[in-house]
Amino acid sequence: QAPPLFSYFKQLFAQVTNPPIDPIREDIVMSLATSLGTELNLFAETPEHAHKLVLDQPILLNRELETLRHVSHELFAARTIDITWPLADGVAGIGEAIARICREAQEAIAERVNIIVLSDRIVGRNRAPIPSLLAVAAVHHHLVREGTRLRAGIILESGEPREVHHFATLIGYGASAINPYVMLETLDELVFTGRITRGGNGGEETPLSAEEAAQNVVKALGKGLLKTISKMGISTIQSYCGAQIFEAVGLERALIDRHFTGTASRIGGVGLEVLATEALERHARAYPVPHDGLLPVGGVYAWRRDGEQHMWNPETIALVQHAVRAANGNVGAALQGDREAHTAVRESEAFAK
């Protein structure tokens, strides 16, 4: 049901029998620190190399992003670029919007801007957001081809990312920092309505502040990112940024070559038009006509009747139970003497339980 673009990418991992890095026991050699600004020659060491904004971790709270967006310093300048396109332009509009975003990023760098914020904040009933991963990767590879990528850091301000895999792919394709504002604002609402509390030693529940809840989520995402990068033996998030440790599944070659250059892709699939169509479908679910105020149930994480199809669903459970029960009757009699079949039945019964 029109999955996000992140779902088309699968994380690669080191093909070894022992884990390359244990992100818990070896966390002393791992780091989530990232930096923004101009990257200079790694083979030289000058005072200008220290002109960087260093962040402890790549997940930005709303107030932290606003601080960066309005940075006022002779060495740093930020510019926000809109990554939405008019709904009236339809499917064809996404290609024009991507070209505009890349052009604006190149113009910003020419004007000595070294912090680029890609934002879908102005999404609304008449404007649809470009998939955030596509926007980040398109700008990243466009600047690489222009030879200006190291002159600026990329920040994403988007309501789309909400899982560790989403953040990992965004960082893997060039984002130095991410502000998942919808996730953070949803968290604020959960705190405000009392649905998030802190359990005490005596079993009593105490209120949790919005700041504490946000910090807990950021910490959890950080631990998830450390676990993800450790699969490939990478110990710092800066080494993971732009590394593209992914394999694409279900994307056409032209799209990969243009916007995800160098990504492994063994099979073809959908192109930019299908991605635009899926983006418009998601937008239509958020802004239905007529407006009834209810979002679809989704069903991504747990089975829902009208949600995503799951291989493990009530129908498959019923079939397994039927097979197990039938094995005790006529089917069981027919299987006398067949030890392999009996073993399979016992395994099915244990699996059903």
C-alpha positions in Angstrom: 0.0 0.0 0.0 2.4 2.6 -1.3 5.3 2.0 1.1 7.9 4.7 1.7 11.0 4.8 -0.4 13.1 3.6 2.5 11.5 0.1 2.1 13.2 -0.3 -1.3 16.6 -0.4 0.4 18.1 -3.3 2.4 21.0 -2.9 4.8 24.2 -4.7 3.9 26.3 -6.4 6.5 29.8 -7.9 6.8 29.8 -11.5 5.6 31.6 -12.9 8.7 30.7 -15.4 11.3 31.5 -13.1 14.3 30.0 -9.6 14.7 32.4 -7.0 13.3 31.7 -4.7 16.3 29.6 -5.0 19.4 27.9 -1.6 19.8 27.2 -2.2 23.5 30.4 -3.7 24.8 32.7 -1.7 22.5 30.8 1.6 22.6 34.0 3.3 23.7 35.3 3.2 20.1 32.0 4.2 18.6 30.7 7.7 18.0 27.5 9.4 16.8 29.1 12.8 16.5 28.6 14.5 13.2 29.7 17.9 11.8 28.4 20.6 9.5 30.3 23.0 7.4 33.0 22.9 4.7 35.1 19.8 4.4 38.8 20.6 3.6 41.6 18.4 2.3 42.1 15.4 4.6 45.8 15.3 3.8 46.5 18.7 5.2 46.2 20.2 8.7 45.4 23.9 9.0 43.5 26.1 11.4 40.7 26.3 8.9 40.0 22.6 9.4 38.6 23.4 12.8 35.9 25.6 11.3 33.1 23.0 11.8 29.9 22.8 13.8 30.1 19.6 15.7 26.9 17.8 16.8 26.9 15.1 19.5 24.4 13.0 17.4 22.5 13.4 14.1 18.9 13.7 15.4 17.9 17.3 15.9 15.1 18.6 18.1 13.0 21.4 16.6 14.7 24.1 18.7 18.1 22.8 17.7 17.3 23.0 14.0 16.0 26.5 14.4 19.3 27.5 16.1 21.2 26.1 13.1 18.8 27.6 10.5 19.4 31.1 11.9 23.1 30.7 12.6 24.8 34.1 12.4 28.5 33.8 12.0 31.1 34.9 9.4 32.1 31.3 8.8 28.6 29.7 8.6 25.5 30.4 6.6 22.4 28.3 6.3 19.6 28.2 3.6 16.4 26.3 3.6 15.2 24.7 0.4 11.6 23.5 -0.1 11.3 19.8 -1.1 7.6 19.8 -1.9 5.8 20.2 -5.3 2.4 21.6 -6.3 -0.3 18.9 -6.4 -1.6 20.6 -9.6 1.6 19.5 -11.4 0.7 15.8 -10.9 3.1 13.0 -11.4 5.3 14.9 -13.9 5.9 17.6 -11.3 8.3 15.6 -9.2 11.0 15.6 -11.8 10.8 19.3 -12.2 10.9 19.8 -8.4 14.0 17.6 -8.1 15.7 19.6 -10.8 14.8 22.9 -9.0 16.1 21.6 -5.6 19.4 20.6 -7.1 19.7 23.9 -8.9 18.9 25.9 -5.7 21.4 23.8 -3.7 24.1 24.6 -6.3 23.3 28.3 -6.3 23.4 28.4 -2.5 26.9 26.9 -2.5 28.0 29.4 -5.1 26.9 32.1 -2.6 29.1 30.5 0.1 26.2 28.8 2.0 27.7 25.8 3.8 24.6 24.5 5.7 21.7 23.4 3.4 18.4 22.5 5.0 16.0 20.4 2.9 12.6 21.0 4.3 9.0 19.7 3.6 7.5 21.9 6.3 5.1 23.7 3.9 3.4 20.4 2.9 -0.3 20.9 2.8 -3.5 20.1 1.0 -2.1 21.6 -2.3 1.5 20.6 -1.9 2.9 17.1 -1.7 6.3 16.2 -0.3 9.0 14.6 -2.4 10.2 11.4 -0.7 12.8 12.6 1.7 15.4 10.0 0.8 15.0 10.8 -2.9 15.5 14.5 -2.2 18.6 14.0 0.0 20.2 11.5 -2.5 19.4 13.7 -5.5 21.0 16.8 -4.0 24.0 14.7 -2.6 24.8 13.1 -6.0 24.2 16.3 -8.0 26.7 18.2 -5.8 29.1 15.2 -6.2 28.9 15.5 -9.9 29.4 19.3 -9.8 32.5 18.8 -7.5 31.0 21.0 -4.7 29.7 18.4 -2.3 32.3 19.0 0.4 31.5 22.7 0.6 28.3 22.2 2.5 26.5 19.9 5.0 23.0 18.7 4.4 20.3 18.8 7.0 16.9 17.2 6.4 13.7 18.6 8.0 11.0 16.1 7.3 8.0 14.5 8.8 8.6 11.2 7.0 11.4 9.5 8.9 10.2 7.6 12.0 12.2 4.3 12.2 15.9 3.5 12.7 16.1 2.2 9.1 14.8 5.5 7.8 17.4 7.5 9.6 20.2 5.1 8.6 19.3 5.3 4.8 19.1 9.1 5.0 22.6 9.3 6.6 23.9 6.7 4.3 22.9 8.9 1.3 24.4 12.1 2.6 22.4 13.7 5.4 24.5 15.0 8.2 21.6 15.6 10.5 17.8 15.0 10.5 14.9 16.7 12.2 11.9 14.3 12.3 9.4 17.0 13.3 6.2 15.0 12.9 7.6 12.3 15.2 8.6 14.8 17.8 5.3 16.7 17.7 3.4 13.4 18.0 5.5 12.6 21.0 4.6 16.0 22.5 0.9 15.2 22.0 1.3 11.8 23.7 2.9 13.5 26.7 0.3 16.2 26.8 -2.5 13.6 26.8 -0.8 11.6 29.6 -0.2 8.5 27.4 3.5 8.5 28.2 4.5 8.2 31.9 7.5 7.1 34.0 7.1 4.0 36.1 8.4 4.4 39.7 9.9 1.8 42.1 6.6 1.4 43.9 4.7 0.8 40.7 3.2 4.3 40.6 3.2 6.2 37.3 4.5 9.7 37.2 4.3 12.3 34.4 7.1 12.5 31.9 8.0 15.9 30.5 8.1 16.5 26.7 11.9 17.2 26.9 12.6 13.9 28.7 10.5 12.0 26.2 12.2 13.6 23.3 15.7 12.8 24.8 14.6 9.2 25.4 13.6 8.8 21.7 16.8 10.4 20.5 18.8 8.1 22.7 16.9 5.1 21.4 17.5 6.1 17.8 21.2 6.6 18.5 21.5 3.1 19.9 19.7 1.8 16.9 22.0 3.6 14.5 25.1 2.3 16.4 23.8 -1.2 16.0 23.1 -0.7 12.3 26.5 0.7 11.5 28.3 -2.0 13.6 26.9 -4.6 11.2 29.4 -3.4 8.6 32.2 -2.9 11.1 31.8 0.9 11.0 32.5 2.7 14.3 31.6 6.3 13.6 28.5 7.9 12.1 30.7 10.2 10.0 32.2 7.2 8.2 28.7 6.0 7.5 27.5 9.4 6.1 27.3 9.0 2.3 28.7 5.5 2.4 25.6 3.9 0.7 25.9 0.6 2.5 22.6 -0.6 1.0 21.2 -2.7 -1.8 18.3 -1.4 -3.8 15.4 -3.9 -4.4 12.7 -3.0 -6.9 14.0 0.3 -8.4 14.8 0.8 -12.1 18.4 1.2 -13.3 17.9 4.8 -14.7 16.6 6.0 -11.3 19.5 4.3 -9.5 22.2 5.7 -11.8 20.8 9.2 -11.6 19.9 9.7 -8.0 21.5 6.7 -6.1 24.6 6.4 -8.1 26.8 3.4 -7.2 24.1 1.5 -5.2 24.0 -2.2 -5.9 20.7 -3.3 -7.6 20.5 -6.8 -9.0 16.9 -6.5 -10.2 14.9 -3.7 -11.8 11.6 -2.2 -10.8 9.7 1.0 -10.5 10.9 4.4 -11.7 10.3 8.0 -10.8 6.7 8.1 -12.0 5.7 5.2 -9.8 7.4 6.8 -6.8 5.6 10.1 -7.5 2.3 8.2 -7.8 2.9 6.5 -4.5 3.8 9.8 -2.9 0.5 11.3 -4.2 -1.4 8.3 -2.8 0.0 8.8 0.6 -0.8 12.5 0.4 -4.4 11.7 -0.6 -4.7 9.5 2.5 -3.6 12.4 4.6 -6.0 14.9 2.9 -9.0 12.8 1.9 -12.0 14.3 0.0 -14.4 14.5 1.6 -12.5 15.1 4.8 -13.6 12.7 7.5 -10.8 13.3 10.0 -9.6 9.7 10.2 -6.4 8.3 8.9 -6.2 4.7 7.6 -5.2 2.1 10.1 -1.9 1.3 8.2 -1.3 -2.1 9.6 2.5 -2.1 9.0 3.6 -3.2 12.4 0.6 -5.4 13.3 -2.0 -7.1 11.2 -5.1 -5.0 10.5 -8.1 -6.1 8.5 -7.8 -3.2 6.0 -4.1 -2.7 6.3 -0.9 -4.1 4.8 -0.9 -7.8 3.8 1.1 -9.9 6.3 2.3 -13.5 5.6 1.4 -14.3 9.2 -2.3 -13.4 9.4 -5.6 -14.9 10.7 -6.1 -17.0 7.5 -2.7 -18.7 7.7 -3.1 -19.3 11.4 -6.5 -20.9 10.7 -5.0 -23.1 8.0 -2.2 -24.3 10.3 -4.7 -25.1 13.0 -6.9 -27.0 10.6 -3.9 -29.0 9.3 -2.9 -29.9 12.9 -6.4 -31.0 13.9 -6.9 -33.0 10.7 -3.7 -34.9 11.4 -5.4 -36.5 14.4 -8.2 -38.0 12.2 -8.4 -39.3 8.6 -5.2 -37.5 7.5 -3.4 -39.0 10.5 -4.5 -42.5 9.5 -3.2 -42.0 6.0 0.2 -40.9 7.3 0.8 -44.2 9.3 4.3 -45.4 8.6 5.5 -42.1 7.1 7.9 -40.9 9.8 8.9 -37.7 7.9 5.2 -36.7 7.5 4.6 -37.3 11.2 7.6 -35.2 12.1 6.3 -32.4 9.9 2.9 -32.6 11.6 4.5 -32.4 15.1 6.5 -29.4 14.0 3.4 -27.7 12.7 1.6 -28.4 15.9 4.4 -26.9 18.0 4.6 -23.9 15.7 0.8 -23.3 16.0 1.1 -23.5 19.9 
